[in-house]
């Protein structure tokens, strides 16, 4: 490949390199999620001579880790989408957007694969929480109080994370276009 000559070509090459790196990073998340969740489940369930409090904490950590990985994956995918938009503007005629002319499953869109994976991680998180509360509840108070506290905590986190805050768009000072 020849060296890029214009500013647009340099930006295209840089955006594509960033896209490749982010794509590689996102491809590591499923293996990380399976390793982390499976390891914590194994530690909680199969390790001998481990206090019930530690088993409870391991399963809670697995559940919260899966929820965090869901957010991470969606954030990486959003950034990937922004790079794809920039890459497409360079030469729209040669851009492969991933939408075939005759898809076998037309209802599967650009975020479908990541959404399916996130649903599986959500199920793993739910099973982690159920296992922690059903099998390894270590406190003297009723397990239902703990479950209610978890639900309130998750609702609070949901509203904190997904509240709408006006975003101030930065402007590129060179050409005046949005960053």
C-alpha positions in Angstrom: 0.0 0.0 0.0 1.3 3.4 -0.8 1.8 6.1 1.8 -1.3 8.3 2.3 -0.9 11.7 0.7 -3.8 13.9 1.8 -5.2 14.8 5.2 -8.3 12.7 4.4 -6.2 9.7 3.5 -4.2 10.0 6.7 -7.4 10.3 8.7 -8.9 7.3 6.9 -5.9 5.1 7.7 -5.8 6.2 11.3 -9.6 5.7 11.8 -9.3 2.2 10.2 -6.4 1.3 12.5 -8.4 2.5 15.5 -11.4 0.5 14.3 -9.3 -2.7 14.0 -7.8 -2.2 17.5 -11.3 -1.7 19.0 -12.7 -4.6 17.2 -9.9 -6.8 18.5 -10.6 -5.5 22.0 -14.3 -6.2 21.7 -13.5 -9.8 20.5 -11.6 -10.4 23.7 -14.6 -9.6 25.9 -16.5 -12.9 25.4 -13.5 -14.9 26.5 -12.9 -12.6 29.4 -16.6 -12.9 30.5 -16.6 -16.7 30.2 -13.3 -17.0 32.1 -14.2 -14.6 34.8 -17.7 -15.9 35.4 -16.7 -19.6 35.1 -13.8 -19.1 37.5 -15.8 -17.3 40.1 -18.6 -19.9 39.9 -16.0 -22.7 40.2 -14.4 -20.9 43.2 -17.8 -20.5 44.9 -19.1 -24.0 44.2 -16.2 -26.4 44.0 -13.6 -25.1 46.4 -13.5 -26.9 49.7 -13.0 -25.2 53.1 -14.3 -21.9 51.9 -16.6 -19.8 54.1 -20.1 -19.2 53.0 -19.5 -15.4 53.1 -16.7 -15.8 50.6 -18.8 -18.0 48.3 -21.6 -15.4 48.5 -19.1 -12.6 47.6 -17.7 -14.6 44.7 -21.1 -15.0 43.1 -22.0 -11.4 43.7 -18.8 -10.4 42.1 -19.6 -12.6 39.1 -23.0 -11.0 38.7 -21.7 -7.4 39.0 -18.8 -8.2 36.6 -21.2 -9.5 34.0 -23.3 -6.4 34.3 -20.2 -4.2 33.9 -19.1 -6.2 30.9 -22.5 -5.6 29.2 -21.9 -1.8 29.6 -18.3 -2.1 28.3 -19.4 -4.1 25.3 -22.1 -1.6 24.3 -19.7 1.3 24.8 -17.0 -0.3 22.6 -19.7 -1.1 20.0 -20.9 2.6 20.0 -17.3 3.8 19.5 -16.9 1.2 16.7 -20.0 2.6 15.0 -18.7 6.1 15.1 -15.5 5.0 13.4 -17.5 3.1 10.8 -19.5 6.3 10.1 -16.2 8.2 9.5 -14.7 5.4 7.4 -17.9 5.3 5.2 -17.7 9.0 4.5 -14.2 8.6 2.9 -15.4 6.5 0.0 -19.1 5.5 0.3 -19.2 3.4 -2.9 -16.6 0.9 -1.6 -17.9 0.8 2.0 -19.2 -2.6 3.1 -21.8 -1.8 5.8 -22.6 -5.4 6.7 -26.1 -5.4 5.4 -26.6 -7.9 2.6 -29.1 -7.3 -0.2 -31.0 -10.5 0.7 -30.3 -11.3 4.4 -31.5 -14.7 5.8 -32.6 -13.0 9.0 -33.5 -9.4 8.1 -34.5 -8.5 11.6 -30.9 -8.9 12.8 -29.3 -5.5 12.6 -25.9 -4.0 13.3 -26.1 -4.4 17.1 -27.8 -7.9 17.0 -24.7 -10.0 17.7 -23.6 -7.9 20.6 -27.2 -7.8 22.0 -27.4 -11.6 21.9 -24.1 -11.9 23.7 -25.3 -9.3 26.3 -28.5 -11.2 26.9 -26.4 -14.3 27.7 -24.2 -12.3 30.0 -27.3 -10.9 31.7 -28.6 -14.5 32.2 -25.2 -15.4 33.8 -25.5 -12.4 36.1 -29.1 -13.4 37.1 -27.9 -16.9 37.8 -25.0 -15.6 39.8 -27.4 -13.5 42.0 -29.9 -16.3 42.4 -27.1 -18.7 43.4 -25.6 -16.2 45.8 -29.0 -15.5 47.5 -30.5 -19.0 47.3 -27.5 -21.2 48.2 -25.0 -19.0 50.0 -27.0 -16.3 51.9 -24.7 -15.6 54.9 -26.7 -13.1 57.0 -29.1 -13.6 59.8 -31.8 -11.5 58.3 -34.2 -12.9 55.7 -32.9 -13.5 52.3 -35.9 -11.5 50.9 -34.5 -8.3 52.5 -31.2 -9.0 50.8 -33.0 -9.6 47.5 -35.0 -6.4 47.9 -31.8 -4.4 48.7 -30.1 -5.9 45.5 -33.1 -4.9 43.4 -33.0 -1.3 44.8 -29.3 -1.2 44.3 -29.6 -2.3 40.7 -32.5 0.1 40.0 -30.4 3.0 41.5 -27.4 2.0 39.3 -29.7 1.8 36.3 -31.1 5.3 36.8 -27.7 6.7 37.6 -26.1 5.2 34.5 -28.9 5.7 32.0 -30.2 9.1 33.0 -30.1 11.7 30.2 -27.6 14.4 30.6 -27.2 17.0 27.9 -23.9 16.4 26.1 -21.9 19.4 25.0 -20.5 18.5 21.6 -16.8 19.5 21.1 -16.0 21.3 17.8 -13.0 20.6 15.7 -11.2 24.0 15.4 -9.6 23.2 12.0 -12.7 22.8 9.9 -15.5 23.6 12.3 -17.1 20.2 12.1 -18.3 18.2 15.1 -15.8 16.0 16.7 
